[in-house]
């Protein structure tokens, strides 16, 4: 029984995390322990499901539509997507709903930035700080502080949390007055301002081959995009979680400090660091005014994610390496359903071309997680700009080349 509701856990000893041996029952108990905080981040919102039925080492899939077989107390709401399709998505309201999701092997909570009672006006602007390969955690912290100061200068409050992976998120509660497109426009203006203030360590460039340092991902605010919310368990070996922080913890914490095993004790001792997040929603008017100034200065829209309709004022949605007079010489190495298989192909390429591989910098290897409707696949490309021209290998047949995967 969870909060007066009976929730069955099928196959409770099913191992989801092989290295530490964490089971489905462990996941359910975790979400009971942190339910108050997890619901503050994901509760009352439509959630996309990301399911790992056979654990983190096997295939996973995205599920937008709520399972038809569900308890009558599981709430759903009909959400319409940019594609024109619609689906009933789960709206968790209590700890029992979180346990029910855990029974489906949903490790992460992926809420949309809207409440179930108003699906067209976000109440959250999301600042996703995504480091390129090779960037240390100290640099992520530094960019987080720049972003926090920028938000403060524009009358907004950023609530920091680890992503549970390599980055950091700042959640910004806003008044429910603006459309998704307006919130994304505000987020783009913010990203460009962070880059202006810290050009050596932050970037707002959409194309991976143009990035350096920490990418401020404005497109996480486009409609239908979701990020792992606070207390989500991430599909990594030791079950790290997305941990809400206070600002005075940012410079001392490490991402590995917070796991499925350690977070319940932290939560019991100090509660939810984001307890006050809903108290003072802010206005994005000042950021929209900054966006208007950018446009008057000739800095218009930036690229949208793939599969979104072309927008008025958006630049050509062509990665620079494919444009005429390409700045970055890029070759594609391989495509695979499993990330491990794609990385094995990269290792084989490096073994064939050791002289070229010796000149690569960490950010020159572009690892793209390509999302389809219900699953992801991995593409690996290499930027050869640091390789002397005479050593640059030509484009070869992809290895691996899983031809059933769609091209981007």
N, C-alpha and C positions, 0 to 999 in steps of 0.2 A: 504494500500500500504506500502510495506517495501522495501526501496531502489529501487523503481520503479517497483517492482513486486507485483502482487496481490496475497495475501495468505489468503485463507478462514479459519476461525476458527469455526469448527463445535461444537455446544453445548458449547459456550464460558463460560457459568456460571457453568459448571460441576465442582464440588468440588473435588480437588485432595488431599488436606490436611485438614481433617475435623476439627481439633482443632483450627487452626487460620482461617479456612475458605478460604484458597487460592484456586483459580480456574484455569482452563486451560488458561483463558485470562490473569490472573496474571502471569502465567508461561511464556507465550509468551512475555508479556511486559518486564519481567525480562531479557529474553535473548536478546531483542532489546537493553536494557540499557547497558548490559555488552558484547555486540557482539564482539567488537574489541578484548577483552581479551580472550573470549571463543574461538574465531576462531584462536587465536595464539596457543592455546593448542590443539584444535581438528580439525581446518580447514585444508583442503588439504590432509586429511588422511581418509582412510576407517574407518567407525564407525559401531560397533555393536549397535543395538537398544535394549534398555531395556524399555519396555512399561508397564505403569500402567493405563490401560483404565478406571478402576473404582476407581482410587485413591489408596493411599498407604496402606489402610487397607484391600484391596482386592487382589486377585491374580494378579501377574505380569508375564511377559514372556520375554524371550530373542528372538530376531529376527535378524538373520544374513543376510537374503536375503532381499534386498530392495523391498518394496511393488511394485507390478506391476502397480498399479494405482498411478501415480505420475506426477508432472508437467514436461515438457520437459527440464526445466532448472535445475532440480535436477540431479547432476552428480553421476554416479556410477562407480565402478571399480571392476573387477573380481579378487577375492582373493582366493588362494588355501590354504587349511588347512592341518595340519599334518595327518588327517584321510584320505586324498586323495580327499575329497569332495571340491567343490568350490562354491562360491556364489558371486553375485553382491552386494556389500555393498555401502551404502551412503557415499559420500564425500562432506561434507558441505563446501561451499566457501564464503557464505555471510550471512548477518543477516536474509534474507528471508528464507534461508535453515534452520536456527535455529528455526525460527517461525514455519515452516512446520513440523519440528520434534516435537516441543511443541504441535502442534495440534494432533500428534499421541500419546500424553501423554508420550513422552520420557523425563523423568526428568533429567537423567544423560547423559552426553556425554562420550562414551566409545571408544576412538580412538585407533587404532593399532599404534605402535611406528615407523611407516614407512610413507613415502609420497606416494601419489598416482602414481607418476611417477617412483618409484623404490620400488617395494614391497618386495624385498629380502634383503635389507640392511637397518637396523634400523638407525634412526638418533637420537634416544633417549635411554639412559639407565635409567631405573626407579628403584629408591630405595624406597621400600614400607616398612615403619616402622609400624609394627602391634603388639600392646601390648596384652599380654595374660590377661585374666580376673583379675581384682584387681589391675592392674598396674596403677599408677596415671599419669596424664598428665605431671607432672614435670619430670618424668622419660623418657617419650617420647621426651620431649625437650632435655634432657641430651644426649640421644642417637643420636638425630638429630645433635647436635653439634659435637659429635665424628665422625659421618659419614661425615659431612661437612669437618672436618679437614683431614680425611682420603682421601677424594676425592681431596682436595687441594694438599696433599702430592704426589698424583699420577697425578697431572697436570690437574685436572678436576674441573668444577664448578657445585655445586649443587644449584638448585633453589627451595627453600622450599615452601610448601603449606600444609594447613590442608587437611586431607582427606575428611572432612565433617562428619566423624564419630569419632572414638576414636584415630586414628593414624595420621601419617604425611607422606607426600611423598616428595622426593627430585628428581626433574627432571634434567637430565644431558644430554645436547645436545652433540652429538658426530658426527664425520665425517662419511659419508656413505661409509664405506670401509669394514665392517665386516658383517658376516652372523649372523642370529639369535642365532645359537648355540655358536658362539664366544662371542657375547654380553652377553648371559646368563652365560658363563664361567667367563667372567670378573666380572659380578655381584656377582657370587658365591665367587670369590676370595675377592671381596670387603666386602661381608657379613662376611666372616671368619676373615678378618683383623679387622673389627669393633668389632667382638666378642673377638678377641685377646686383643684389646686395652681396652675393657670395659666388661670383662667376668661376672661381677656381675649384669650387667643391660641389656646386649644384648646377643642375641643368633642367630645362623645360623641353628639351628636344624630344620629339616623339620617336623618331627613327633610331633604333638601337645603335646603328653604325655611327651616329653623330653624337652619342652621349658620352659623358665622362662623369666621374664622381657619383653623386646621388641624384637620381631622376625624381622630380616632383610630378607624380602621375595625375595630371588634371583629368584625364579621361575616366578615372574611376568614378567620376560624378555624372557620366553619361547615363541615360535611362537604361535600365536592365543590367547595369554592372553592379556587382556585389564584391565585398571583401570579407575576409574572416573577421568576425566581431570579437569583442572582448571575451576572454576565457575560452575561446575556441581551442580545441586540441588539434595540432597540426600533424600531418602525416609524415613525420620524420622519425628516425630510429628511436629516440628516447622520449617521444611524446611531449615535445615542447608545447607551451600554450601561449596565446596572445595575452600578455599581462598588462593590465592598467597600472600606470605609474603616477606618482606625483612628480612635479618638475624637479624637486631636489633629489629625486632618485635617478634621474636620467643619466647623470655623469658617473654614477657608481655601479649601475646594473650591467649585467651581461645577459644576452638572450637565453643562454643555457641555464640561467638561474631558476627559470620558471617552467615547471613540467607538471604533467598529470599527477605525479607523486608529491611534488612540493607545494603546489598552489593551494590545496585545501587547508593546510596548516597556516599559510600566510593569510588566507581569507578569514579564517577563524580568529587570527590574532589581531588583524588591523582592519578587516572589513574591505569594502570596495573603494579603491582610490578614486573612482569616478562617481561616487555617491551623489555629488551635487551637480552632475552634468546637465540636468534638465531644469535647473533653477532659473537661469537667465539666458534664454535664447537670444541670439544677436541678429543684427541686420547686415545684409551683404550690399547695401546701397553704395557704400564707399568703394568696395571692390568693383562694382559695376561701373561706377564713375571712372575708376582707373582703367577698366577695360575700354570705355569710350575714348579716353585719352590715347590709349594704345592704338585704337582704330584710326583716330584722326592723324596720328603720327605715321600711319601706314603699316602698323603691325596688326593685321586682322586675325582671322580665325587660324587655328592650327589643326593638323590632321585629326580626324576621328578614327576610332577603331575600325577594323575590317567589318564588313557586313552591315554597317550603318549606311543609310542613304546619304548621298552626296549633299552637303549643305551649302547654302549660299555663302559666298565669301571664303569657303574652305580652299586652301591651296591644293595643288595637284596631289592626289593620294598615290604617289609613286616614290618608293624609297630612293634616296639619292644615288645609290650605286647603279640603279637601273635607268637613271635619267641620263640625258646626253651630257657628255663631258663629265662623267662621274668623278666625284672627288675621292671616293673610297673604292678601291679594287676589291670586290667581294666575290668569293666563290662559295658554292653550297657543297657541304660534305655529305649529308645524308638526312633521311627522314625515317622515323620509326615510331611505332605505337608506344614503345617503352623507352623512357629516357636512358636507361642503362644500355640498351642496344644502340642508340644513337651515339652515346659516348664511346662505346666500343669501336664504332666506325671512325670516330675522330682519332682514337688511339692508333688505328691501322693507318690512317692518312698521315699522321705524324711520323710513324715508322717508315713510310714510303718516302717522306720528304723531310728528313731530319734537319737539313740545313735551313730550310724555310721555317720549320717549327721552332728552331732556336731563336728566331727573331720575334716571335709572337709575344705580345704583352697580354696580361689576363683579359683585358677588355676587348681584345681582338677576336676572341671566340664568342660568337653570338649564339646563345642557347635560347631558342624560341619555343615556348609552350603554346601550341596552336589549339584553340578550343573549337570543337565541333558542337553539334547540338546536344550531345549527351556524353562526350568523352573528350580527352585531349590527346594530342600526339606531339612529338618533339622534332624540331628541325634544327640542324646545326649548320651555321655558316662561319666563314673565317674572313676577317678583314686583313688584307695583305699589305696595308699601307706602310707598315714598319719593316716589311721584307724587301731587300734590294730587288730591283726590277728583274735582274738577270736570274734571281733565285725563285721568282714567283711561279708556282705550278699553274698549269692551265686547269680549266674546269674539267673534272673527270666525271664518269658515270657515278651517280649517287651510291654511297655505301654506308648504311643499308638503304634500300630503295623499296619501301613498301608502297607499291603502286596503287593500292586501294585507297590511300589517303588523298584527300582533296588538296589541290594547290591553293596557296593563299592569294 
